[in-house]
Amino acid sequence: MLALVIFIGAGLGGVARYTVGGWVQDAAGPDFPWGTLVVNVTGSVLLAFSYAFLEGTGAPALWRAFIGIGLLGGYTTFSTFGYETIRLLQDGQWTRAGVYILASIIISLLGVVLGFRAAATILRG
């Protein structure tokens, strides 16, 4: 049941990401990735709000999974990165938070480079 709830939420979140990101990007123009930025920022705000609110109300874990992992996870994984980073900082784990931030950014960017190179290599045959 939990996997199905997450699956449905992720599908809805993905459609929301496509819709919101596309609408913002079309309105702002192609010179900067405004659509992605807006999705990442709004996703971060929504994830923090929903987790804090649902924890405060004692909502069932199924709702937290649907909204946090499914809906907002499908909308943006950047929100999870922001949430986890702030939690580390709130727990006083400054070094871990710093390592997490740097590793997430640097390794993700290296992953993009690797992905580009792998695709180019395959396409060249």
DOFIFI-246037 format. One record per residue (C-alpha): residue number from 1; residue in one letter; x, y, z. Coordinates in nm, 2 decimals. Layout:
BEGIN
+-----+------+--------+--------+--------+
!  nr ! rest !     px !     py !     pz !
+-----+------+--------+--------+--------+
! NUM !    A !      X !      Y !      Z !
...
+-----+------+--------+--------+--------+
END
This chain:
BEGIN
+-----+------+--------+--------+--------+
!  nr ! rest !     px !     py !     pz !
+-----+------+--------+--------+--------+
!   1 !    M !   0.00 !   0.00 !   0.00 !
!   2 !    L !   0.28 !   0.24 !   0.09 !
!   3 !    A !   0.46 !   0.19 !  -0.25 !
!   4 !    L !   0.13 !   0.26 !  -0.43 !
!   5 !    V !   0.07 !   0.58 !  -0.24 !
!   6 !    I !   0.42 !   0.70 !  -0.31 !
!   7 !    F !   0.38 !   0.60 !  -0.68 !
!   8 !    I !   0.06 !   0.80 !  -0.72 !
!   9 !    G !   0.21 !   1.10 !  -0.54 !
!  10 !    A !   0.53 !   1.09 !  -0.75 !
!  11 !    G !   0.32 !   1.08 !  -1.07 !
!  12 !    L !   0.12 !   1.38 !  -0.97 !
!  13 !    G !   0.43 !   1.56 !  -0.85 !
!  14 !    G !   0.61 !   1.50 !  -1.18 !
!  15 !    V !   0.31 !   1.64 !  -1.38 !
!  16 !    A !   0.31 !   1.94 !  -1.15 !
!  17 !    R !   0.69 !   1.99 !  -1.20 !
!  18 !    Y !   0.64 !   1.98 !  -1.58 !
!  19 !    T !   0.34 !   2.22 !  -1.57 !
!  20 !    V !   0.48 !   2.48 !  -1.33 !
!  21 !    G !   0.83 !   2.47 !  -1.47 !
!  22 !    G !   0.71 !   2.50 !  -1.82 !
!  23 !    W !   0.47 !   2.78 !  -1.74 !
!  24 !    V !   0.74 !   2.98 !  -1.56 !
!  25 !    Q !   1.00 !   2.91 !  -1.82 !
!  26 !    D !   0.77 !   3.02 !  -2.11 !
!  27 !    A !   0.68 !   3.34 !  -1.92 !
!  28 !    A !   1.04 !   3.42 !  -1.83 !
!  29 !    G !   1.22 !   3.33 !  -2.15 !
!  30 !    P !   1.51 !   3.10 !  -2.23 !
!  31 !    D !   1.80 !   3.30 !  -2.09 !
!  32 !    F !   1.80 !   3.15 !  -1.74 !
!  33 !    P !   1.65 !   2.82 !  -1.60 !
!  34 !    W !   1.38 !   3.01 !  -1.41 !
!  35 !    G !   1.13 !   2.72 !  -1.43 !
!  36 !    T !   1.37 !   2.48 !  -1.25 !
!  37 !    L !   1.46 !   2.74 !  -0.99 !
!  38 !    V !   1.10 !   2.82 !  -0.91 !
!  39 !    V !   1.02 !   2.44 !  -0.88 !
!  40 !    N !   1.32 !   2.39 !  -0.65 !
!  41 !    V !   1.24 !   2.68 !  -0.43 !
!  42 !    T !   0.87 !   2.62 !  -0.41 !
!  43 !    G !   0.93 !   2.25 !  -0.35 !
!  44 !    S !   1.17 !   2.33 !  -0.06 !
!  45 !    V !   0.91 !   2.56 !   0.10 !
!  46 !    L !   0.63 !   2.31 !   0.05 !
!  47 !    L !   0.83 !   2.01 !   0.19 !
!  48 !    A !   0.94 !   2.20 !   0.50 !
!  49 !    F !   0.59 !   2.33 !   0.56 !
!  50 !    S !   0.42 !   1.99 !   0.50 !
!  51 !    Y !   0.66 !   1.79 !   0.72 !
!  52 !    A !   0.64 !   2.04 !   1.00 !
!  53 !    F !   0.26 !   2.07 !   0.97 !
!  54 !    L !   0.20 !   1.69 !   0.94 !
!  55 !    E !   0.44 !   1.61 !   1.23 !
!  56 !    G !   0.26 !   1.88 !   1.44 !
!  57 !    T !  -0.08 !   1.73 !   1.37 !
!  58 !    G !   0.02 !   1.37 !   1.42 !
!  59 !    A !  -0.10 !   1.28 !   1.07 !
!  60 !    P !  -0.05 !   0.92 !   0.97 !
!  61 !    A !   0.28 !   0.81 !   0.81 !
!  62 !    L !   0.10 !   0.73 !   0.49 !
!  63 !    W !   0.01 !   1.09 !   0.44 !
!  64 !    R !   0.37 !   1.20 !   0.51 !
!  65 !    A !   0.49 !   0.95 !   0.26 !
!  66 !    F !   0.23 !   1.05 !  -0.01 !
!  67 !    I !   0.31 !   1.42 !   0.03 !
!  68 !    G !   0.68 !   1.42 !   0.12 !
!  69 !    I !   0.83 !   1.13 !  -0.07 !
!  70 !    G !   0.57 !   1.10 !  -0.35 !
!  71 !    L !   0.41 !   1.43 !  -0.44 !
!  72 !    L !   0.70 !   1.66 !  -0.35 !
!  73 !    G !   0.96 !   1.40 !  -0.43 !
!  74 !    G !   0.81 !   1.38 !  -0.78 !
!  75 !    Y !   0.79 !   1.76 !  -0.79 !
!  76 !    T !   1.16 !   1.82 !  -0.69 !
!  77 !    T !   1.43 !   1.62 !  -0.51 !
!  78 !    F !   1.60 !   1.94 !  -0.44 !
!  79 !    S !   1.35 !   2.00 !  -0.16 !
!  80 !    T !   1.46 !   1.69 !   0.01 !
!  81 !    F !   1.82 !   1.81 !  -0.01 !
!  82 !    G !   1.72 !   2.14 !   0.15 !
!  83 !    Y !   1.52 !   1.97 !   0.42 !
!  84 !    E !   1.79 !   1.73 !   0.51 !
!  85 !    T !   2.06 !   2.00 !   0.52 !
!  86 !    I !   1.86 !   2.22 !   0.75 !
!  87 !    R !   1.78 !   1.92 !   0.98 !
!  88 !    L !   2.16 !   1.85 !   1.01 !
!  89 !    L !   2.22 !   2.22 !   1.09 !
!  90 !    Q !   1.94 !   2.22 !   1.35 !
!  91 !    D !   2.10 !   1.92 !   1.51 !
!  92 !    G !   2.43 !   2.11 !   1.53 !
!  93 !    Q !   2.60 !   1.88 !   1.28 !
!  94 !    W !   2.77 !   2.17 !   1.09 !
!  95 !    T !   3.05 !   1.96 !   0.95 !
!  96 !    R !   2.82 !   1.69 !   0.82 !
!  97 !    A !   2.59 !   1.96 !   0.67 !
!  98 !    G !   2.89 !   2.12 !   0.49 !
!  99 !    V !   3.02 !   1.79 !   0.36 !
! 100 !    Y !   2.66 !   1.70 !   0.24 !
! 101 !    I !   2.62 !   2.04 !   0.06 !
! 102 !    L !   2.96 !   2.02 !  -0.11 !
! 103 !    A !   2.93 !   1.66 !  -0.20 !
! 104 !    S !   2.58 !   1.70 !  -0.33 !
! 105 !    I !   2.67 !   1.99 !  -0.55 !
! 106 !    I !   3.01 !   1.87 !  -0.67 !
! 107 !    I !   2.93 !   1.51 !  -0.72 !
! 108 !    S !   2.60 !   1.59 !  -0.89 !
! 109 !    L !   2.78 !   1.82 !  -1.13 !
! 110 !    L !   3.04 !   1.56 !  -1.20 !
! 111 !    G !   2.76 !   1.32 !  -1.26 !
! 112 !    V !   2.62 !   1.55 !  -1.52 !
! 113 !    V !   2.96 !   1.57 !  -1.69 !
! 114 !    L !   2.99 !   1.19 !  -1.68 !
! 115 !    G !   2.64 !   1.15 !  -1.82 !
! 116 !    F !   2.71 !   1.39 !  -2.11 !
! 117 !    R !   3.04 !   1.21 !  -2.19 !
! 118 !    A !   2.88 !   0.86 !  -2.17 !
! 119 !    A !   2.60 !   0.97 !  -2.41 !
! 120 !    A !   2.85 !   1.13 !  -2.65 !
! 121 !    T !   3.06 !   0.82 !  -2.65 !
! 122 !    I !   2.77 !   0.59 !  -2.72 !
! 123 !    L !   2.63 !   0.82 !  -2.99 !
! 124 !    R !   2.97 !   0.83 !  -3.16 !
! 125 !    G !   2.96 !   0.45 !  -3.17 !
+-----+------+--------+--------+--------+
END
